[in-house]
Amino acid sequence: MNFVLSPEHEAFRASVREFAQAEIAPHAAEWDRKHHFPADVVHKMGAMGLLGLTAPEELGGAGEDGDFTSLCVAIEEIGRVDQSMGITLEAAVGLGINPILTFGTDEQKQTWLPDLVAGNTIAGFGLTEPGAGSDAGATATKAELIDGQWRINGAKQFITNSGSDITSLVTVTARTGQRDDGRAEVSAIVVESGTAGFGVEPAYDKLGWHASDTHPLTFSDVHVPESNLLGERGRGFAQFLAILDDGRVAIAALAVGCIQACLDLSVQYAGERTTFGVPIGAKQGVAFQIADLQVMAEAARVLTYKAAALKDAGRP
């Protein structure tokens, strides 16, 4: 398998890099300092088609002109200038769009995906809980089916893209019963923003990624239609394992963007900073460290795009 990206992928990379340098890089430090989530950038990414790279044309996506590898390229390039916007893109597609695209009914897709794909709105993925982390099998949030509606009670934490002005929904894992073997039955249910009893707590004061929208969520007698069940009842755990598998590759692309940014800045500084009349990059002690960083960047990139290529080929 050849992991040299196609000319089409490289042309796409160039266009995303131009966008990132023009629309994100000049503002990233200020957004981070002010903990500001720039919703307009999401709209612009949507207009570029970045949120629809894995979606079919009938839902506003790229169709056959897009693939998972292209999404990874976009995440890498956005993450190269701003990790906050990189994770925003990754989560908007991987955790917001992908669950509905993969497991939703035709009606659910037509209802929710066009605006998400266009970047008019974004969606969250409500899995992590205070006492369960990301272990869907240990989910404490409960959903009871009563008279054709799900009644949801519980809490989630560290949910990306969950509380912005353009967040339209959160897909939530909840215990919907008990299996014959005594284990919890976990299902996925879509909760739209603004639903009564659905609380969005103040954003976290995080160590980094300050421009990324991240909140704890609460559910107090939240009622949604039975038709908001995503996929099969009791299959929530398996569904989210599949979603997270794709997400791990996309997060690797985000990390590659970060490594590349470190390398770019290191090379630039090593060429500008002089000691004893020569750039420090000319000294072996510095040059070898940069060479090691280059090796790490290339190794990470190759592994990431190998995984992306396998995903596009339908292989594990």
N, C-alpha and C positions, 0 to 999 in steps of 0.2 A: 504494500500500500504506500502510495506517494503522499507525503504530508506537506509538500510544497503547495501553498494555496493557489487556486486557479487565477488566471488574469482577471476574471470577473470579481473574485473575492478581493483581490488586491486593489482593483479600481474602487470597489465598495469601501475598503479600508481607507483609501485616500479621501473619499467624500465624507466619511464619518469623522476622520481626523480634522479636516477643514472645518466642519461644523463645530467640533469640540473646541478647537482653538479659537474660533470666532465667537461662539455663543456661551461657552462655559468657562474656559480658562481665565479670561479677564476678571470674572466675578467670583470664582470659587472661594478665594480666601475670605472675601467679605461675607459671603453666604455662610461660611463655616463659623466665622467670628460672631455673626449675629444669630446663628441657629435658624437661618431662614430657609424654608423650603420653596424653591422657585417653580411654582406650578406652570409658569409660562414655558419653561424648558421642556416639561413633559408634553405640552401642546406641540412644541416645535419638533420634538422627537417623533411624536405621532405623525405630524405632517411629512416628515422625512420617510415614514414607513418603518421606523425602527421597532415599533411595538407590534407590527403585523408580520414580522419576518417568518413566523412559523404558522401563520393563520391562512386559511383559504381565501381566494379572491371574493367569494360570495359574502364573506364577512368583513370585507375591506382590507384583507391581508395581501401579502405578496404572492401567495399561491406557489406555483412551481418556480417562480423567480427568487424565492427565498428558501432558507433552510436553517437548521440549528447552528451550523458552522458560521453562517452570516451573523446570527445573533451573538455568538461568542466573539466574533470580530468587533461588532459594535460595542459590546460590553467592555472588551479590552481597551478600545480607543477612548471611550467615554471615561473609563476608570483611570486611564493614563493621565488625565488632566484633573479629575475630581472623583474620588472614590464614592462620595455621597450620591452623585448623580449616576455613577455606575451601578451601585446597589439599587437605586431607584428603578433603573431600567431593568435590571435582572429580576427584581421582585415583581415589577409590574407585568412582565411577560411570564416568568417561570412560576410565580406563586399566585398571580392575579388572573391572568388569561388562561394559562395552561390547564388548570384543573377543570375549568368549564369547557374548554375546547376538547379535552380528552374524555371527560366523563359525563358532560352535560347532554341533555336531550336537545333535539333540534329547536324546540321552543325556547329553552334556556339560552342556547347559543344566540338565537336571533334577538332575544330580549336584552341580553347583557353585553355581548361581545362587540358589536359595532362601535359603540362609544369607547370601550376599552382599547380596541385596536387602533382607533383614530387618535387616541391620546386626549380625548375630551374628558375622560375620567380614568381613575386607577382603582385597583382593588387590592385587598389584603388577604392574608392566608393565616387564619387563626388556629394555630396548632399549639404553640408553646404555652405552658401554664406554670403558675408559681410553684406547684409541688410536683410537676411531672416533666418539666423541661420540654424536650421535643419527642418524648415517648408517647406516641398516640395511644398505645395500649393502656397507659396509666391515666388517661384523660378523666378529669373529675367533673368537667362541665356536663350537665345533663340536659337531654331534650325528651320531652314526653309528647306523644301524639294524642291530642285531645280534640275530638270533633273536627277533624280535618285540618288542624293546625298544630305546629310544633311549638311547645312552650319550653323556652331555653333559659337555664339558670347556670351561672358560673362566671369564670374570669379567665382571661388570657393575658400574657405579658410579652413584651418585646416584639410587637407585631408591626412589621414594616408597611408603609403606605396605608395605614389604617385610619388616620385621623385628619388628613388634609382636607382643604376646602373642595378638592375634586375627587375625594374618595367616594365611590358609589356603593361599594359592598365589601363584605368580608366573608370568605368561606370558612366555616367554623367546624371543628371536630367536636363531637359530643357523644356521650354515652346514651344510646337509645334503647337499651335493654340488656339482657344477659343471655349468653349462649348456653346450650345444653351442658357444656363442659365447665360452666361456672365462670368463664372469662367474660369480660365486658364486651358488649356489642357496641362498636364505635361506627358512627356514620358521619357524613359530611353534609352540612346544611348551609345554604346561602342566606345571609342576613344583610338586608339593604341598609345603608346609612340612613339615619333619621327614624328608624323603627323605634316605637315606644319601648322604653326599658333598656335600650342598647346604649351604654355609656362609653364615651371616649375620655379617658383620663388625661391629664396634662402630659406633654411629651417628656421623654426621659432626658436628663442632663447627662449625656453619654461622654465617654472618654474621647471619642472621635466620631466621624461621619455625622457631624452636627447638622448638616443640611438635609440629611435623610429623615423622613417622617416616621417616627417610631413611638408607639403608645401602648400602655396597658388598656385593656378593654374589660368592661363588665356587662353582664347579661342578667337582668332582673325581670323575670316573667316576660321575656321577649316572645311575642307571638308572630310566627311567619307561616305562610301557607304550606300544606303538606307537599305541594309541588316544588318547593324550594329544596327538597332533598336532592343532593348531587350524586349521581351514580346509584348503586344498589345500597339498600339499607344493610348495615352491618359490614360494608366493605370499605369503610373510611380509612382503616389502618392500612390496608393493602394499597388503596388509591394514593394515599399520601406518601407511602414508601416509593412508589413509582415516580411521583412528582419530584420528590427530593433527590432521586437518582439523577434526573436531568439537571436539577438545580446545582448539584455539586460540581458538575462540569462547567456550568455557567459561572459559578463562584470562582472556579479555578481561572477562568478567563479574566475575571476581575482582578485576581491576584497577579496574573501575568502583566496586566496594565500597570499595576503598582510597581512591580519589579522593573518594568521598562522605564517608568518615570524616574525611579532611583538611578538607573543606569544613565539615562539621558542627562540628568543633573550632575552626576558624578563626572561624566566625560566633559561636560561644559566647564565645570569648576576646575577640573584638573588641567584644562587647556588655558584657563584665564589666570589662575593663581600662580605666581612665580616666586621662587626662592633662589637666592644666589644666582640670579640672572637667567634662570630657565623655568619653564612651566613644571609644576610638580608632577604632571602626567608623564614627563620624560624620565622620572625616577622609577627604578624597578619596584621599589616598595609600594608605590601607589599604582603603577601600571599593572602589577600582578593582581592586586585587589580588584581593579576594574575588570581585568580579564576573567577572574573567577566569577564576578557578578554577571558578566556576559554569558558565561557557560551556564550559570543557573537560570538566567532568563530564557536562553534557547532551549534548555532541557525542559523547563516548565511549559514553554509554548508548544513544543513538539508533543509532549504527553497530553496537554489539553486538547490540541486539535486532532490528535489521534482518537481521543474519546469522543469528540464532536463528530468526526467522520464515521465512527462506528455507530453512533446514534442515528445519523442521517441514513446509514446503510441498513438500519433496522437490526443491528447486531448488538449483543450485550457488551 
